[in-house]
Amino acid sequence: MQRTARGITERNITMSSITIFGAGNIGSAVAGLAVKSGASVQVIDRNPDKAAAAAEGVAGAKFGDAVISGDIVVLALPFPAYDEVLATYADQLAGKTVVDVSNPIDFTTFDLALPAGFKSAAEYVAAKLPNSTVVKGFNTTFAATLATGENDGAPTVVQLASDSETAKKTVAAFIEGAGLKTVDAGPLKRAQYLEGYGALQIILGVTEQTPWTGGFKVVR
Ligand SMILES: NC(=O)c1ccc[n+]([C@@H]2O[C@H](COP(=O)([O-])OP(=O)(O)OC[C@H]3O[C@@H](n4cnc5c(N)ncnc54)[C@H](OP(=O)(O)O)[C@@H]3O)[C@@H](O)[C@H]2O)c1
């Protein structure tokens, strides 16, 4: 294991398996990265054909029927869908590393829309899943920069936050295994900053000041 001042670097983790809920923009992009990293990848969607088509080499499965096969589980869903998914799969998510990608935005006001008492969607997920390890990630990178692996001519940098160093390194390993980079944003409480960052990036995109193929670029 190596830890550098520049971020998270984990060379000795052997990737096993990743499950992704959602076969939309982010789900498909993350599925492509996961396959590229050499992981075994399952995609679960309400439409199993859409799940199977998320990226070449994934196993598609139907939401509700599917049994989670991954050790890492990526929630690539709109935040309002989380409650149903967490309620349906809470038992299976116990013991897993769960990655929250969401930007919990009210798209009528572009304010953050969080459940009362929570400063971030990630901390809400952690409260709902006390037996899982939650990592915030992918919410500050537009799907296009994940799919291509680059932003403005440099490898895309994914920002991660978690209270578990091991979980953060395990997630970083598959991202870096696909040729992207990561930075360590700190403990899960930093997710509130990542979600604010993600919201502002979306606002700048919606107002056509920055492109959906770029957005904010973290330089490493
Ligand atoms: N797009 C980006 O660039 C970007 C960047 C950073 C973070 N994010 C975050 O990533 C998440 C997904 O965004 P996206 O752009 O990938 O959205 P998307 O393209 O609309 O895909 C959403 C996926 O969620 C599934 N879904 C929706 N409601 C569901 C429910 N109640 N139960 C089960 N599955 C449900 C959809 O399944 P069906 O196929 O059945 O409709 C679809 O596969 C959001 O939280 C967003 O904030 C997006």
The ligand as an ORCA input file, in Angstrom:
! r2SCAN-3c Opt
* xyz 0 1
  N     -25.174     12.884    -14.862
  C     -24.092     13.406    -14.253
  O     -23.178     13.972    -14.916
  C     -23.943     13.278    -12.768
  C     -22.750     13.728    -12.176
  C     -22.550     13.542    -10.826
  C     -23.528     12.929    -10.050
  N     -24.693     12.532    -10.638
  C     -25.686     11.870     -9.780
  O     -25.817     10.541    -10.252
  C     -27.141     10.054     -9.978
  C     -27.717      9.484    -11.267
  O     -27.728     10.513    -12.236
  P     -27.829     10.147    -13.782
  O     -27.483     11.388    -14.524
  O     -27.061      8.896    -14.069
  O     -29.397      9.872    -13.897
  P     -30.174      9.097    -15.042
  O     -29.368      9.077    -16.291
  O     -31.531      9.683    -15.082
  O     -30.263      7.592    -14.487
  C     -30.943      7.333    -13.284
  C     -31.049      5.843    -13.067
  O     -31.739      5.658    -11.839
  C     -32.778      4.707    -12.027
  N     -33.916      4.999    -11.130
  C     -34.607      6.150    -11.051
  N     -35.548      6.052    -10.095
  C     -35.454      4.806     -9.571
  C     -36.152      4.115     -8.556
  N     -37.146      4.676     -7.856
  N     -35.786      2.842     -8.270
  C     -34.780      2.249     -8.965
  N     -34.083      2.867     -9.936
  C     -34.410      4.140    -10.233
  C     -33.169      4.844    -13.467
  O     -33.734      3.609    -13.813
  P     -34.775      3.391    -15.021
  O     -33.921      2.983    -16.163
  O     -35.649      2.308    -14.535
  O     -35.503      4.689    -15.223
  C     -31.819      5.109    -14.140
  O     -31.137      3.913    -14.440
  C     -27.934     11.245     -9.424
  O     -28.000     11.152     -8.026
  C     -27.089     12.456     -9.838
  O     -27.231     13.518     -8.940
  C     -24.930     12.694    -11.975
*
